[in-house]
Amino acid sequence: METKNRILIDWFTFTTRKETLQTIFNVIGIDFDNFVKLDKGCKGYKSRYYFEGITVAYDGSVWVDDKGITHDMGIMVEMSGKGCRAFEDNSDKTFRKLFDYIVARLDDFNITRLDVAFDDFEQILDINKIADDVFKKNYVSRFHNVSVNWSRVEDVEGYTIYFGSEKSDLMYRMYDKKAEQKIIDDSMHWIRFEMQCRNNHAQSFVEYICNDINISEVFFNTLNNQLRFVVPSETDTNKRRWATAPYWLKFLEYNGKMSLYKEIGSEYNDDNVISYLNTYSGALYTLCSLYGIEFLLHFLKKRGCYKFNPKYETFLRNKGISLDSLLVEIDFMLNNLGEYKDE
C-alpha cells in the first residue's frame, strides 16, 4: 500500500464520432480480446464492451438535423477509477499519449469528464478539522454550494465534503478513502481530495497537460483559484484578508492560480446540446409518458419566459435564432392539440 502522497487520474470519459469500433481499441491501446460484451448498454447507448472498469459504448441514438444531415452518438469510452488503473496496467499508451492523440483531434473527439484525485497518506488533511472549518465558514471560495454530509453504512462512518454542485463543470469533494475501502488499520491515514471536471473544464485540464504543465501544478493552481481555508481575525471582518490556515498552506504544492474557464459560447455547439439531450432522454420520455406531450409544451413555454444561461443565449444568437422564436411554434402546436381534442 502507498505511504507517500500521490496525485492520479481517477476518471476519464470521451466520445468520438470519427473513430470506428474497430479502431477505438487501438486509440486506448488495449487489445480487443481483453473486453467482454455486456447484455445491456448505458447512457443512451444500446451496446457496450467492458474490461476492468473501462467501458466502450456504441450503437446510440441517430437523428437528422434541419439540413437533412444524419448524426449519431458515436462511441463513448469511460474509465472509472478502477478503469484508470486498468488502463495504466494494460495499455501500450500512457495517459499523456492518449491525451496528446485526442487533443490533436478535437474536431473528432469530445472530452466530457476528467477526475483528478490527491491521496493524502501523510496526515496533512484532517477531515474532521476541515468539516469544522466549513461549518464555521472559515474559508474563501468561488463556490456557492458548499456542503458537509455525514453518513454511516454498516460499520463505516465519516464526512464527505463537497465544494460545488455535482451538475456543475467543476466540483471538489473530500472523504475518508480508508473508511470507504473498509480498511482496518489504526496506523493508516488515507484522505482523498478529488477534483471533478466536466466538458470545457475537463478539456482545458487535458490541454494544460499536453502543453507540458505538470498535473500537480494544474491541480493545485486551479484549486488556489477556487478555494482557501483561513484563520479568523479578531481585528478584520474581511475574510479575503485573513491569513491562510497553516494546514492548507502545507497541503498546497504551488502558489500560483490557473483557470479552467473558457469564454462563454466558445466551445458550445450542436453536439453538446445533443449530448445533454441523450443523457436525460430516459427521464424526458418517462415524463411525457406520465403527463403527455402537452405538459412538456406548457413547461417549455413557461421556461421561455425566464432568464437563460448566457452560453445558451450566445449559442442561439450566433446562429441567428431568437429565444422567442420557439414560443411561437409552441403556441401553434398547443392550439393544434386543442383542435385535436375538440374533435
N, C-alpha and C positions, 0 to 999 in steps of 0.2 A: 504493500500500500504506500502511496505517496506520503512524504513527510515535508516536502517543500512546497510553498505556494506555487500555483500554476495558473495559466490562462489558456483557455481552449475554445474551439468552435464546438457548440453543443446543439446546433440545429441549423439545417440549411435546406432551403426549398427554392427550386427554379422551374420554369416552364419554357418550352420551346415548340414552335410550330414548323420549324425548318428541318430539325433532325428527325430521322425515322426511328422506329422501334429497333431496327437492326443496328443503327449506328449509335444510339444513345448509350449503350453499354460500353462502347469504345470511348465515349466522352468521359464517363465516370471511371473508366479504367478497371472495371471488374468484369470478369468473364460471365457471359450469359448463363452458363451451366450452374453457377452458384445460386441462381434465383429459382424460386418456385412460383407457379401461377396460383393465385388465390381464387376462391369461388366468387368473392364479392369485390366490387370496385370501391372507390372512395372519392369524396369531394367532387361529385358530379361526373366522375369517370366510371365507366362500366366495368373496366378490366384493370388488373394490376399484377405485377410481379413483385416478389418480396424476398429480401435477404438480410437477415440480422439487423433490422431497424431501417433498412433502405427500401423505399417504395418507388417503383416505376409504374405510374398510372397512365392509361391511354384509353382510346375509344370514348371520348367525351361528346358533348353536345355539338351539333352542327347547325349553323344558321346562315341566312343570306341577308346581306345588308341592302340598303336602299338603292345601291348601284348594281345589284344583281350578282355581287361577288360572294362566293361561298367561303365561310370561315369555320374553323373547328377549334377545339380546346387544345389540340396538340398533345404534348406529353408533359407530365409533371414528374419531377424527381424530388423526393422528400427524404431527408436524412434526419431522424430523431437523434437524441444524444447517443443512444446505442448505435444508431446508424453511422454517426460521425466517427465513432471508434472503429466500426467495421470497415469504413472507407479507409481510414488510416492504416489499418492492418492488412487490407486485402487489395487495395487499388495499386496500380502501377503509376499513379499520379499522386502528387501532394495536393493539399487544398490550394496552395499558391498556383500550381499549374492549372488546376481546374478553374480557378478564378480568372487567371490570365486568358484562358480559352474563351470563357463566357464574356468577359469584358471586351474582348476584341471583336465580339459578335453581338453587341447589344441590340442590334436591329432584329436579331433572330432569337434572342433569349430575354426572359424577364425574371429578375431576381425578386422573389416575393417575401422571403423571410430569412433572417440570419440571427442566431442567438450566440452570444459570446459570454462565457462563464469564467469568473475568477473564483478559484478554490483556495480558501484560507485554512491552512493546516498549522499556522504558526501563532494562533491566538491573537491576531490583530483585531479582528472583528468580534465584539461581544454583542450578540444579537439581542440579549435582554437589555443592555445599556442603550443600544440604538433604538429599540422599541420604546424605551422610556423617554428618550430624547424626541422621538416622533410624537408621543403623547403630549409632551411639554412644548412641542413646536419649536424645538431648538435646532432649526435648520432653515436654510435659504434655498428655495427651489423654483424652477420654472414650471414644475408640475402643479396642476390644480387638484389632481386626485392623488392623495397620499393616504394609505390605509394600513392598519395592522390587524391581521387575523390570527387568533389563537385557536388551535384545534387539537383534538385528541382522537386518535384512531387506534383502537386496541391499546397497546402499551406505549404508543408513540405520541408525544405531545410537543408543542412548541409554537413559536411565532413564524408567520410569513409576513414580510413587509413589502408593500407594493408602492412604487413611485410611477404614476402614470396609469393609464387605462389599458386593459387587455386589448381593446379595439384600436388603440392609437398606434401610430407608426413607430413610437419609441416608448419603451417601458423598462423599468428595472424591478427586480424582485430579489429578496434576500431570505434565506431559510436555512434551517439546520439540516444539512445533507446527511450527516451521520444518523440522525434520527430517522430521516426518510428511508435510508438504506437499512434501518433496523440493526445497526452495528452496535454491539455491546462491548464497549471499551472505554472505561472512565478516563484513561490517559489520552484519548484521541480527541482532537478538535477539528471539525470539518464544517465550516460555514461557506455556503455558496452565494455569490453575488452575481446575478445574471442580468445581462443586457439583451433585450429582445427588440430587434429592428424589423420593420416591415417595409415593403415596397421601396420608395425612393431612399429611405434611410438605410435599408439593407444594401441597396446598390451603392450608395455613397461610401459605406464602410468598406465594401469589397474593392471599390475603386481606389480608396486610400491605400489599401494593402498592395494593390497592383502597382501603385506608384512608389513602392519600396518604403512605405511607412510602417514601422513595427506595429503588430497587432496590439501590443500593450499600450503603445503610445496613443493609438486611435481610441482604444477603450477608455483609458484614464482621462485623456484630454477632452473627450466627448462628455464624460461624467463630470469633469470640472465645469463644463459649460451648463450643466443641468442641476447640480445638487451639491450642497456643502453643509456639513453639520458644524454648529457654532457653540461657543461658550457664552452664556448670558452676561451682559454687562450691567453693573449697578448704576452706571452714570450715563449710558447712551441707550435710547429706546429704538434706534435704527439697527435692525438685525444685520443689515448688509455691512455694517462697520464692526460687528462683533468678530472676535478672533475665532479662527478655525479650531475646532475641537482637536486636541492632540492625537486621539486615536485615528481621526480622519486624515490628518497630515501623515501619519505613519502608513496608512493604507495607500495613499496616493503615490504613484511612482513618478508621475510627471506633473508639472505645474502649469502647463500650457492649457489652451482651450481650443476645441475644434467643434464645428457644427456639421451635422449631417443633413441639415435643411437645404432644400433646393427651391428655387423660385417657383411660386405658385403657377401651376399650369405648364411648366417647362417639360415635364415628363408624363403628364396625364393625357391619355389617348383612348381610342376606341377599345383597345384590348383591355385596358384597366377597367372600363365600365363593364364589359362582358365578363371579365374575371369576377368582379363583385357580384354580378347577377347570377353567375353559375354557383358561386359559393352559397348564396341564400335561396337558390331556386326551389329547394325542397320545402323550406318554410313558406315561400310565396305560394307554391302550389297547394299546400295544406290550408293556408289562409283563405285562398279563393274557393277551395272545396267546402270549407266551413261556412263562409259568408257570401260567396258569389262574386262574380267579376264586378258587379255594380258597387259593392262595398269598396273594392280596390280603387275604382274610378273616383268615388267620392273622397277617399283618403288622399289620392294624388291631387285632386282639385284643392282640397284644404291645405295640403303641404305646399302647393304652389304659391300660396299667399304669405308664406313665412320667408325669412331671410335664408339664403343659401350659403354654403361654404364657398369662399371666393374661388377655389380651384374649379368648382363646377361652373360658376358664372364665367370665368375666364375661358374655360374649355368651350362652352357654348358660344360665347362672343367671338372667339377665334374662328368658329365655323359659320358665323353669321346668323346664329339662331337666337331668338329672344326667349327669355324664360317664360313669357306669357303665351308663346305660340302653342304650347301643349294644352293650355287651358281651353282654347277654342275647340280643339279636337275632342277633348274630354266632354265638353258641353254637347257637342254633336253626337257623340256615342251615347251619352246619358239620355238625350232626347229620343234617339232611336230605340234604346232599350225600353223606354216608356211606351213607345208606339207598339213594340212587340208585345208588351204586357197587356195593353188595351185590346189587342186582337185576341 
